[in-house]
Amino acid sequence: MWGLSTPVLDRVDLTLDRRYYPRGSFTVRAPGTSDTDRYIQSARLDGAERSRTYLTTDDIRSGRSCARFRY
């Protein structure tokens, strides 16, 4: 599992080994992060709403991005 907690950066681009992650990259975007909006309540994986604050390795293998955090 990959926990999603307090975002520090607005965007992170990960380059992944294609032997294990067929898409080869994954992007995490967290626009609107501030001192008052630090803790996420939900996120979107490739546009689909997620109620949990973690991703599985399979989520990352099949997805392209995680974004639009709700604080």
Helices and strands as residue ranges (DSSP letters): E 2-3, E 11-15, E 25-29, E 42-45, E 48-50, E 54-55, H 57-62, E 65-70
